[in-house]
Amino acid sequence: MNADEQTHLLDNLQSLLEEQIETARRGDFRRVDVLTEQVGRVVEKIVKIKSFGQPEFAGQREHLTRSFKKLELMLAAKKASVGRQLRQIRHVRKTLKTYRTNGSFRLRV
């Protein structure tokens, strides 16, 4: 594979990562998941080539690394947010169950 084809693969990966980041920013995590499959296929191709360790690709590797880290941080933040929401829901459910069990919870209509 020549350098142009290798550069094209890296550019494709960068485009997919940027789309994932923008999609995550909009909160469409189903689409992020679909894009993850596409990213995986491109990464597999890149790994097979093994020539991306060469110095001429250093700039692209650094840019890709920053993009991966940015996406990772965004997903980690969303995961933490969802975790907090789940804990709040569990707390409310536990409180409602306690009221129901003690008979002190009456729903007025």
C-alpha positions in Angstrom: 0.0 0.0 0.0 1.4 3.4 -1.0 1.7 6.5 1.2 -1.4 8.1 -0.4 -3.6 5.1 0.4 -2.2 5.1 3.9 -2.9 8.8 4.3 -6.4 8.2 2.9 -7.1 5.6 5.6 -5.9 7.9 8.3 -8.0 10.7 6.9 -11.0 8.4 6.9 -10.4 7.5 10.5 -10.1 11.1 11.5 -13.4 12.0 9.7 -15.2 9.1 11.5 -13.8 10.3 14.8 -14.9 13.8 14.2 -18.3 12.6 13.3 -18.4 10.5 16.5 -17.4 13.5 18.6 -20.1 15.8 17.0 -22.7 13.0 17.3 -21.8 12.5 20.9 -22.1 16.3 21.5 -25.6 16.1 20.1 -26.4 13.2 22.4 -27.1 10.6 19.7 -25.2 7.7 21.3 -26.9 5.1 19.1 -25.2 6.7 16.1 -21.9 6.9 18.0 -22.2 3.1 18.5 -22.8 2.6 14.7 -19.8 4.8 13.9 -17.7 2.8 16.4 -18.2 -0.3 14.2 -17.0 1.6 11.2 -14.0 3.0 13.1 -13.1 -0.6 14.2 -13.0 -1.7 10.5 -10.7 1.1 9.5 -8.4 0.6 12.6 -8.2 -3.1 11.6 -6.9 -2.1 8.2 -4.4 0.3 9.7 -3.1 -2.3 12.1 -2.5 -4.8 9.2 -0.4 -2.2 7.3 2.0 -1.7 10.2 3.8 1.2 8.4 2.0 3.9 10.3 4.8 4.0 12.8 6.9 5.7 10.3 7.9 9.3 11.0 5.9 10.8 8.1 2.6 9.8 9.8 3.6 11.3 13.2 1.4 14.4 12.8 -1.7 12.4 11.9 -1.1 9.9 14.7 -0.9 12.7 17.2 -4.1 14.3 15.8 -5.9 10.9 15.9 -4.7 10.4 19.5 -6.1 13.7 20.6 -9.4 12.9 18.9 -9.7 9.5 20.5 -9.0 11.1 23.9 -11.6 13.8 23.3 -14.2 11.2 22.4 -13.2 9.1 25.4 -13.6 12.1 27.8 -17.0 12.9 26.3 -18.3 9.4 26.7 -16.9 9.1 30.2 -18.7 12.3 31.2 -22.0 11.0 29.7 -21.5 7.7 31.5 -21.0 9.5 34.8 -24.1 11.6 34.2 -26.2 8.6 33.4 -24.8 6.9 36.5 -25.9 9.8 38.7 -29.4 9.8 37.2 -29.7 6.1 37.8 -28.7 6.5 41.4 -31.3 9.3 41.8 -33.9 7.0 40.3 -33.0 4.1 42.6 -33.2 6.5 45.6 -36.7 7.7 44.6 -37.8 4.1 44.0 -36.5 3.0 47.4 -38.2 5.9 49.1 -41.5 5.2 47.4 -41.2 1.5 48.3 -40.6 2.5 52.0 -43.7 4.7 52.0 -45.8 2.0 50.3 -44.6 -0.7 52.8 -45.3 1.5 55.8 -48.8 2.4 54.5 -48.1 6.1 54.9 -48.1 6.7 51.2 -51.6 7.6 49.9 -52.1 8.7 46.3 -54.7 11.4 46.2 -56.6 11.9 43.0 
